[in-house]
Protein backbone atom coordinates (compact mmCIF):
# COMPACT_ATOMS: atom_id res chain seq x y z
CA UNK A 1 0.00 0.00 0.00
CA UNK A 2 2.78 2.40 0.97
CA UNK A 3 4.76 1.57 -2.18
CA UNK A 4 1.70 2.15 -4.39
CA UNK A 5 1.07 5.61 -2.90
CA UNK A 6 4.76 6.47 -3.38
CA UNK A 7 4.63 5.54 -7.11
CA UNK A 8 1.48 7.64 -7.68
CA UNK A 9 3.09 10.66 -6.01
CA UNK A 10 6.28 10.18 -7.99
CA UNK A 11 4.43 10.02 -11.32
CA UNK A 12 2.48 13.20 -10.49
CA UNK A 13 5.76 14.95 -9.69
CA UNK A 14 7.32 13.92 -13.02
CA UNK A 15 4.27 15.02 -14.98
CA UNK A 16 4.32 18.38 -13.19
CA UNK A 17 8.01 18.86 -14.17
CA UNK A 18 7.35 17.91 -17.81
CA UNK A 19 9.34 14.62 -17.72
CA UNK A 20 6.64 12.13 -18.53
CA UNK A 21 7.67 9.12 -20.58
CA UNK A 22 6.17 10.49 -23.79
CA UNK A 23 7.64 13.96 -23.24
CA UNK A 24 11.05 12.60 -22.44
CA UNK A 25 11.11 10.47 -25.61
CA UNK A 26 9.93 13.41 -27.71
CA UNK A 27 12.64 15.72 -26.38
CA UNK A 28 15.30 13.04 -26.75
CA UNK A 29 14.21 12.35 -30.34
CA UNK A 30 14.41 16.05 -31.18
CA UNK A 31 17.86 16.28 -29.66
CA UNK A 32 19.09 13.33 -31.82
CA UNK A 33 17.63 14.82 -34.98
CA UNK A 34 19.42 18.10 -34.31
CA UNK A 35 22.70 16.27 -33.74
CA UNK A 36 22.33 14.28 -36.95
CA UNK A 37 21.57 17.42 -38.93
CA UNK A 38 24.69 19.11 -37.60
CA UNK A 39 26.93 16.12 -38.41
CA UNK A 40 25.36 15.72 -41.87
CA UNK A 41 25.86 19.42 -42.61
CA UNK A 42 29.49 19.33 -41.46
CA UNK A 43 30.11 16.23 -43.61
CA UNK A 44 28.77 17.95 -46.70
CA UNK A 45 30.85 21.00 -45.99
CA UNK A 46 33.99 18.86 -45.78
CA UNK A 47 33.40 17.45 -49.27
CA UNK A 48 32.59 20.73 -50.99
CA UNK A 49 36.25 21.25 -51.94
CA UNK A 50 36.31 18.06 -54.08
CA UNK A 51 33.69 15.64 -55.42
CA UNK A 52 30.53 15.64 -53.33
CA UNK A 53 30.18 11.87 -52.89
CA UNK A 54 27.35 12.37 -50.42
CA UNK A 55 25.41 14.28 -53.04
CA UNK A 56 26.08 11.62 -55.67
CA UNK A 57 24.85 8.83 -53.44
CA UNK A 58 21.67 10.72 -52.55
CA UNK A 59 20.79 11.97 -56.02
CA UNK A 60 18.24 9.93 -57.96
CA UNK A 61 16.55 10.82 -61.24
CA UNK A 62 13.28 9.35 -60.07
CA UNK A 63 11.87 7.10 -57.40
CA UNK A 64 11.86 4.16 -59.85
CA UNK A 65 15.65 4.43 -60.23
CA UNK A 66 16.42 4.10 -56.55
CA UNK A 67 19.14 1.45 -56.29
CA UNK A 68 22.72 1.17 -57.57
CA UNK A 69 24.32 4.51 -58.40
CA UNK A 70 25.08 5.40 -62.03
CA UNK A 71 28.78 4.64 -62.50
CA UNK A 72 29.10 7.36 -65.11
CA UNK A 73 28.61 9.92 -62.33
CA UNK A 74 31.71 8.67 -60.51
CA UNK A 75 35.35 9.35 -61.39
CA UNK A 76 36.61 6.87 -64.05
CA UNK A 77 39.20 5.36 -61.68
CA UNK A 78 36.51 4.54 -59.11
CA UNK A 79 34.16 3.13 -61.76
CA UNK A 80 36.87 0.85 -63.18
CA UNK A 81 37.74 -0.37 -59.69
CA UNK A 82 34.11 -1.35 -59.07
CA UNK A 83 33.80 -3.12 -62.43
CA UNK A 84 37.10 -4.98 -61.96
CA UNK A 85 35.42 -7.17 -59.32
CA UNK A 86 32.95 -8.56 -61.88
CA UNK A 87 33.44 -11.76 -63.84
CA UNK A 88 33.06 -11.92 -67.61
CA UNK A 89 29.34 -12.71 -67.58
CA UNK A 90 28.48 -9.84 -65.23
CA UNK A 91 30.76 -7.49 -67.14
CA UNK A 92 28.91 -8.27 -70.38
CA UNK A 93 25.63 -7.50 -68.62
CA UNK A 94 27.09 -4.27 -67.24
CA UNK A 95 28.08 -3.22 -70.76
CA UNK A 96 24.38 -3.05 -71.63
CA UNK A 97 24.07 -0.15 -69.18
CA UNK A 98 27.57 1.38 -69.12
CA UNK A 99 28.87 0.48 -72.55
CA UNK A 100 31.92 2.73 -72.60
CA UNK A 101 33.04 1.69 -69.13
CA UNK A 102 32.40 -2.07 -69.30
CA UNK A 103 34.05 -2.42 -72.72
CA UNK A 104 37.29 -0.84 -71.53
CA UNK A 105 40.32 -2.86 -72.66
CA UNK A 106 42.07 -2.66 -69.29
CA UNK A 107 39.21 -4.49 -67.59
CA UNK A 108 39.21 -7.33 -70.12
CA UNK A 109 42.99 -7.50 -70.10
CA UNK A 110 42.89 -8.01 -66.33
CA UNK A 111 40.28 -10.77 -66.70
CA UNK A 112 42.38 -12.56 -69.33
CA UNK A 113 45.63 -12.47 -67.39
CA UNK A 114 44.07 -13.36 -64.05
CA UNK A 115 42.52 -16.53 -65.54
CA UNK A 116 45.14 -17.47 -68.14
CA UNK A 117 48.41 -16.18 -66.76
CA UNK A 118 50.51 -16.94 -69.83
CA UNK A 119 49.71 -16.85 -73.53
CA UNK A 120 52.14 -16.41 -76.41
CA UNK A 121 50.00 -13.60 -77.79
CA UNK A 122 50.66 -11.49 -74.68
CA UNK A 123 54.27 -10.99 -75.80
CA UNK A 124 53.50 -10.16 -79.42
CA UNK A 125 52.42 -7.01 -81.19
CA UNK A 126 48.61 -7.17 -81.30
CA UNK A 127 47.16 -7.73 -84.79
CA UNK A 128 44.76 -5.34 -86.45
CA UNK A 129 41.35 -5.34 -84.79
CA UNK A 130 42.64 -7.07 -81.65
CA UNK A 131 40.68 -6.68 -78.43
CA UNK A 132 41.06 -8.36 -75.05
CA UNK A 133 37.32 -8.91 -74.86
CA UNK A 134 37.46 -10.98 -78.03
CA UNK A 135 40.56 -12.76 -76.71
CA UNK A 136 38.73 -13.65 -73.51
CA UNK A 137 35.94 -15.29 -75.50
CA UNK A 138 38.48 -17.27 -77.52
CA UNK A 139 40.36 -18.39 -74.41
CA UNK A 140 37.14 -19.47 -72.77
CA UNK A 141 36.09 -21.37 -75.91
CA UNK A 142 39.51 -23.02 -76.16
CA UNK A 143 39.46 -24.09 -72.51
CA UNK A 144 36.05 -25.71 -72.95
CA UNK A 145 37.34 -27.47 -76.05
CA UNK A 146 40.43 -28.68 -74.17
CA UNK A 147 38.28 -30.07 -71.36
CA UNK A 148 36.41 -32.12 -73.94
CA UNK A 149 39.39 -33.05 -76.13
CA UNK A 150 42.87 -31.81 -75.13
CA UNK A 151 44.43 -32.15 -78.60
CA UNK A 152 41.61 -30.20 -80.24
CA UNK A 153 41.85 -27.55 -77.54
CA UNK A 154 45.58 -26.99 -78.09
CA UNK A 155 45.06 -26.91 -81.85
CA UNK A 156 42.33 -24.29 -81.36
CA UNK A 157 44.68 -22.05 -79.37
CA UNK A 158 47.34 -22.38 -82.07
CA UNK A 159 44.91 -21.67 -84.90
CA UNK A 160 43.87 -18.41 -83.22
CA UNK A 161 47.49 -17.37 -82.67
CA UNK A 162 47.06 -17.54 -78.89
CA UNK A 163 49.78 -20.19 -78.41
CA UNK A 164 52.93 -20.98 -80.34
CA UNK A 165 53.57 -24.55 -81.44
CA UNK A 166 56.26 -25.11 -78.83
CA UNK A 167 56.35 -27.54 -75.87
CA UNK A 168 57.75 -24.80 -73.64
CA UNK A 169 54.93 -22.37 -74.51
CA UNK A 170 52.29 -25.04 -73.98
CA UNK A 171 53.88 -25.94 -70.64
CA UNK A 172 53.83 -22.29 -69.50
CA UNK A 173 50.19 -22.00 -70.53
CA UNK A 174 49.25 -25.10 -68.50
CA UNK A 175 51.32 -23.97 -65.51
CA UNK A 176 49.57 -20.57 -65.33
CA UNK A 177 46.00 -21.78 -66.05
CA UNK A 178 43.51 -23.14 -63.52
CA UNK A 179 40.48 -23.69 -65.76
CA UNK A 180 41.70 -26.94 -67.37
CA UNK A 181 40.16 -30.24 -66.32
CA UNK A 182 42.81 -32.13 -64.37
CA UNK A 183 41.73 -35.55 -65.67
CA UNK A 184 42.01 -34.43 -69.29
CA UNK A 185 45.27 -32.66 -68.48
CA UNK A 186 46.70 -35.85 -66.99
CA UNK A 187 45.86 -37.76 -70.18
CA UNK A 188 47.44 -35.03 -72.32
CA UNK A 189 50.67 -34.93 -70.30
CA UNK A 190 50.93 -38.72 -70.36
CA UNK A 191 50.90 -38.52 -74.17
CA UNK A 192 53.07 -35.39 -74.48
CA UNK A 193 56.16 -36.18 -72.42
CA UNK A 194 58.03 -33.28 -74.05
CA UNK A 195 55.47 -30.86 -72.58
CA UNK A 196 55.70 -32.69 -69.25
CA UNK A 197 59.48 -32.21 -69.15
CA UNK A 198 59.17 -28.45 -69.65
CA UNK A 199 56.33 -28.28 -67.13
CA UNK A 200 58.47 -29.93 -64.45
CA UNK A 201 61.33 -27.45 -65.01
CA UNK A 202 58.96 -24.54 -64.30
CA UNK A 203 58.74 -25.59 -60.65
CA UNK A 204 61.13 -24.05 -58.15
CA UNK A 205 61.57 -26.20 -55.03
CA UNK A 206 64.47 -24.27 -53.54
CA UNK A 207 64.53 -24.33 -49.71
CA UNK A 208 61.29 -26.30 -49.53
CA UNK A 209 60.73 -29.26 -47.25
CA UNK A 210 60.38 -32.43 -49.29
CA UNK A 211 56.68 -33.24 -48.47
CA UNK A 212 55.64 -29.63 -49.09
CA UNK A 213 57.45 -29.58 -52.43
CA UNK A 214 55.76 -32.86 -53.41
CA UNK A 215 52.34 -31.37 -52.57
CA UNK A 216 53.02 -28.32 -54.73
CA UNK A 217 54.15 -30.59 -57.57
CA UNK A 218 50.98 -32.68 -57.45
CA UNK A 219 48.81 -29.55 -57.33
CA UNK A 220 50.00 -28.66 -60.83
CA UNK A 221 50.50 -32.18 -62.17
CA UNK A 222 47.87 -34.44 -60.66
CA UNK A 223 48.96 -37.91 -59.66
CA UNK A 224 47.21 -40.88 -61.29
CA UNK A 225 44.66 -42.77 -59.27
CA UNK A 226 46.57 -46.04 -59.58
CA UNK A 227 50.22 -47.01 -59.51
CA UNK A 228 51.88 -47.49 -62.84
CA UNK A 229 54.51 -46.28 -65.26
CA UNK A 230 53.15 -42.73 -65.37
CA UNK A 231 53.39 -42.32 -61.57
CA UNK A 232 56.94 -43.66 -61.60
CA UNK A 233 57.80 -41.16 -64.35
CA UNK A 234 56.36 -38.27 -62.33
CA UNK A 235 58.25 -39.21 -59.18
CA UNK A 236 61.50 -39.68 -61.13
CA UNK A 237 61.21 -36.26 -62.76
CA UNK A 238 60.30 -34.65 -59.45
CA UNK A 239 63.28 -36.26 -57.69
CA UNK A 240 65.76 -34.93 -60.24
CA UNK A 241 64.17 -31.48 -60.19
CA UNK A 242 64.15 -31.32 -56.38
CA UNK A 243 67.84 -32.25 -56.25
CA UNK A 244 68.66 -29.67 -58.94
CA UNK A 245 66.91 -26.94 -56.92
CA UNK A 246 68.63 -27.88 -53.63
CA UNK A 247 72.22 -28.96 -54.39
CA UNK A 248 73.64 -27.76 -51.05
CA UNK A 249 70.94 -29.56 -49.05
CA UNK A 250 71.49 -32.77 -51.00
CA UNK A 251 75.22 -32.69 -50.23
CA UNK A 252 74.55 -31.93 -46.57
CA UNK A 253 72.09 -34.81 -46.16
CA UNK A 254 73.95 -37.14 -48.48
CA UNK A 255 70.91 -37.65 -50.71
CA UNK A 256 70.83 -38.58 -54.39
CA UNK A 257 67.92 -38.53 -56.86
CA UNK A 258 67.45 -42.26 -56.23
CA UNK A 259 67.22 -41.68 -52.46
CA UNK A 260 64.69 -38.86 -52.97
CA UNK A 261 62.71 -41.22 -55.22
CA UNK A 262 62.54 -43.77 -52.40
CA UNK A 263 61.48 -41.10 -49.91
CA UNK A 264 58.71 -39.87 -52.22
CA UNK A 265 57.29 -43.36 -52.58
CA UNK A 266 57.47 -43.80 -48.81
CA UNK A 267 55.61 -40.52 -48.28
CA UNK A 268 52.86 -41.52 -50.70
CA UNK A 269 52.40 -44.90 -49.00
CA UNK A 270 52.44 -43.26 -45.56
CA UNK A 271 49.83 -40.72 -46.72
CA UNK A 272 47.52 -43.52 -47.83
CA UNK A 273 48.09 -45.44 -44.61
CA UNK A 274 47.34 -42.48 -42.31
CA UNK A 275 44.41 -40.99 -44.24
CA UNK A 276 42.56 -44.06 -45.51
CA UNK A 277 39.55 -45.07 -43.38
CA UNK A 278 40.03 -48.67 -44.52
CA UNK A 279 43.38 -48.99 -42.74
CA UNK A 280 42.68 -49.71 -39.08
CA UNK A 281 46.23 -50.30 -37.80
CA UNK A 282 48.03 -47.08 -38.70
CA UNK A 283 51.77 -47.08 -39.21
CA UNK A 284 53.64 -45.69 -36.24
CA UNK A 285 56.50 -43.23 -36.43
CA UNK A 286 58.97 -45.87 -35.31
CA UNK A 287 57.80 -48.31 -38.00
CA UNK A 288 58.06 -45.63 -40.70
CA UNK A 289 61.61 -44.74 -39.66
CA UNK A 290 62.67 -48.39 -39.59
CA UNK A 291 61.15 -49.23 -43.00
CA UNK A 292 62.47 -46.09 -44.69
CA UNK A 293 66.02 -46.49 -43.41
CA UNK A 294 66.09 -50.05 -44.70
CA UNK A 295 65.52 -48.73 -48.21
CA UNK A 296 67.79 -45.69 -47.85
CA UNK A 297 70.41 -46.32 -45.20
CA UNK A 298 72.28 -43.00 -45.49
CA UNK A 299 69.27 -40.95 -44.30
CA UNK A 300 69.33 -39.74 -40.71
CA UNK A 301 66.69 -40.88 -38.26
CA UNK A 302 65.75 -37.31 -37.32
CA UNK A 303 65.12 -36.33 -40.93
CA UNK A 304 62.85 -39.33 -41.52
CA UNK A 305 61.04 -38.53 -38.27
CA UNK A 306 60.33 -34.99 -39.49
CA UNK A 307 58.90 -36.46 -42.68
CA UNK A 308 56.47 -38.56 -40.66
CA UNK A 309 55.42 -35.58 -38.52
CA UNK A 310 54.67 -33.51 -41.64
CA UNK A 311 52.34 -36.15 -43.09
CA UNK A 312 50.71 -36.76 -39.73
CA UNK A 313 49.97 -33.06 -39.13
CA UNK A 314 49.29 -31.72 -42.64
CA UNK A 315 47.96 -34.70 -44.57
CA UNK A 316 48.27 -36.46 -47.91
CA UNK A 317 51.00 -35.34 -50.31
CA UNK A 318 49.00 -36.19 -53.43
CA UNK A 319 45.44 -35.36 -52.39
Secondary structure, DSSP 8 states (H G I E B T S, - for coil): -HHHHHHHHHHHHHHHHT--HHHHHHHHHHHHHHHHHHHHHHHHHHTTTS--HHHHHH--SSGGG-SS--GGGS-HHHHHHHHTTS-HHHHHHHHTTSHHHHT-HHHHHHHHHHHB---GGGGS---TT--HHHHHHHHHHHHHHHHH-HHHHHHHHHHTTSS-S-HHHHHHHHHTB--S-HHHHHHHHHH-HHHHHHHHHT---TT--HHHHHHHHHHHS---SS-SHHHHHHHHHHHHHHHHH-HHHHHHHT--HHHHHHHHHHHHHHHHHHH-TT--S---HHHHHHHHHHH-TTS-HHHHHHHHHHHHHH--S--
